[in-house]
Amino acid sequence: MYKNYLKNVYLSVLLTFVGCQLDKTLLTEDIPQGNFIGKICDENGNPVNDAAVYLIPEDYSILSDNKILPDSTRSNSTGMFGFEVHRSGKYNLLASSTNRYAFKKSIPVSAESRLELPEQRLSEAGSVSGTIHLQDTDNHLSAVILFPGTNVYAAPQDSTGTFVVSNLAMGTYTVRFLSMTSGFAVVETTLTVIAGKNIALPPVMIPRKHYSFRL
């Protein structure tokens, strides 16, 4: 009987030890690696699993020779994500999942320290629409609409210059209108996207000049 008692005690201790190790493993897996971590939640504050998350330098532009390219990852089952940032600077964060989006602008990040971002909540997308014209021409297909600091860009749908940029997270963006054809200026403006709303911009004219100006 005494041997059975010792056996039961041993099994109990062993199971407790194994259980603790499993709990530690699960806990470790929930904590993302990196010096920049955060959490993606839905509109009600529930963690979102497998959300696409992008960390993009604030000065990034798709058409420029960028020193640092965007990085991407996905959130885990607790909504957590992590990046290893090797260059200090300001970054923008974009996240998306099932037609819901989030955008956090101008986040100061140090390569020498760890930053835990407050939870980011996804919301319904907004959009921007309008027309873009190149001066002294009837074909506006070479025009481009850029959102610097993001991976978002668009082009006219046809030669009339009509464009729509969908699936934009709510937030304030810098927008550049330019042409892939040389000899045109760059028109720049700032706009704020509202969840579930479309912003109809006034017609944008890109002049044949060699300087940039703001709307």
N, C-alpha and C positions, 0 to 999 in steps of 0.2 A: 504493500500500500504506500509506503514511504517513497519507494522508487517511482511509483506512478505519480505521486504528488510532485516530486522533483521534475519528472518528465513534463508534467503539465505547466509547471512554472517556467521551465526552459522554453517550451513552445510559446507560451504567452509573451515572454521577453523577446524571443526571436521575431514573432509576428509584429510586436510593437516597434522593434528596431527597423524591420523591413518597411512597415507602414510609414514611419518617420522619414526614411530615406526616399520613399516614393513621393511623399508630400513635398520634400525638399526639391526633388527633381522637377515635379510639376510647377512648384513655385519659381524655380530658376528658369524654366521654359517660358513662363509668363512675363519675365523681365527681359526686354529686348536688349541686344548688345548695341554699343555705340555711345558717343558723348552728346548726342542730341536725341532725346526720346520724347514721346508724346502719346496721346490717346485720341482715337476717333470714336465719336458717339453719334447716335441719331438725334433727331429733334427732341426726343424725350429723355436724353441722357443715358440711353442704353448703349453698351459697347458694340461696335460694329466689327465683325470678323471679315477678313480678306478685303478690306478697302484698299484701293490703290492710292499710294501716297507718294508725292513728288517733292523733292527739296531742290529749289532752283535759285542760283545766284541772282540777286536783285538786278544786276546789270546785264543779265543774259538776254541775247536776242538771237532768234533762229537764223538770221541772215548775217550775223557777225562772226568774226574769228574769236570765239570765246576761250578764255584761259581755263575755265572750269565748266564742265558740262553738268546738266541736271542729273540727279540721282533719284532712284525710285526703290520702293519696297512695298510690302503689304502688311496690314495690321494682323495681329494674331487673334486668338479666340477671346481675349480680354479687351480687344480694341487697341492694344499697345503696338507701337512701332519704334524703330530706332535707326539712326544713321551714324556713321563714323565720319565726322567732318575734319578734314586735314588742313583747311585754310580758313582763317578767321575772316569774318565779313558779315554782310547783311544778306539774308536769304528770304525767299518767299516759299510758303508751303501751300500745296494744293492737294486735295483729297477727293475721292469720288467713290460711290458705291450705289448701285441700283437707282440711277437717275437722281442722286442726291450729291451735293458738292459742298466743299468748304475751301476758303482762301484766307490765308493769314499773310500779311505783307510786312516787309522790312523787319525781320527778326534778327537781332544782333547775336551772332554765334562765335564763340571762341574755340579754337582748336585745342586750347590748353585746359579747358574746364568742361564740366558736364552741365548740360542745360535740360531741364524737364519742362516742356511746354504745357500750359494749361490745356485741358481737353478741348478739342475742336469739334463742333457740332455740324453735321451735314444738314443741308436744307435744300429746298426746291431750287432748280436752276433758273436763271434769268437769261435774257438774250439782248442783242443789239442789232439793229437793222438800219439800212439807209442806202444811199447811192454815192458812188465815188466817180469823179470825172477827171480826166487828164485834159489840161488846157490845149485847145487847138487840135483836137482829134475826136473822131467819132467812135473809136474802139478803145474801150477802157479795161480790157482784159489783162493788161500788164500791171494793173494796180494791185497792191497788197495791203491788207490790214493786219498790223502786228500788235500784240500785247506784250511789251517788254517785261522781262522778269517772270514770264510764264512760258508754257509750251503751246500757247494758243495763237493761231493765226487764221486768216481767211482770205479768199479772193472773190472777185465779182462772179455772180452766177452766169452772166452773159455780157455781151458787148455794151449793154446799156449802163453797166456799172452797179447794178443792184446787188446788195450783199446782205447776208444774215449770219450772225455769229451766235450759235446756240450753246447750251450746256455751260454757261458761265456761273461760277459761284458768286454769291452776293459779296460785294466789296468794291473798293475804289481802285481803278486801273488807269495806267497811262496807255494811250492808244496812239499808234503812229500810222499814218496813211502815206504810202510812197509808191513809186513805180519801179518795176524791174528794168524799165527803159531809161537810159541815162539822159540827163538834161532836165530832170524834174526836181522840184523841191520836196522837202519832207514836211508834212503837216502833222502837228502833234496836239493832242488834247487830253483832258482827264475826265473820266466819267465814273459814276457810281451805279453799279448793277444792283437791282432789287430782286429778291427771290420771287419767282413766279410772274415777273413783269418783263415786258419788252420795252427797250429804250429806242425810240425812233429818232435817229439823228437827222439834222438838216443836211441837205446835199453838201458833199465835200468836194471842193475843187483843188486839184494839185496843180499849181502854176509852173510854168517853164522858167524857173529861177534857180539860182544856185545858193540859196540860203533857206534855213528852216524858220518856220514861224508857228505860232499857236493859234488855234481857233478862238 
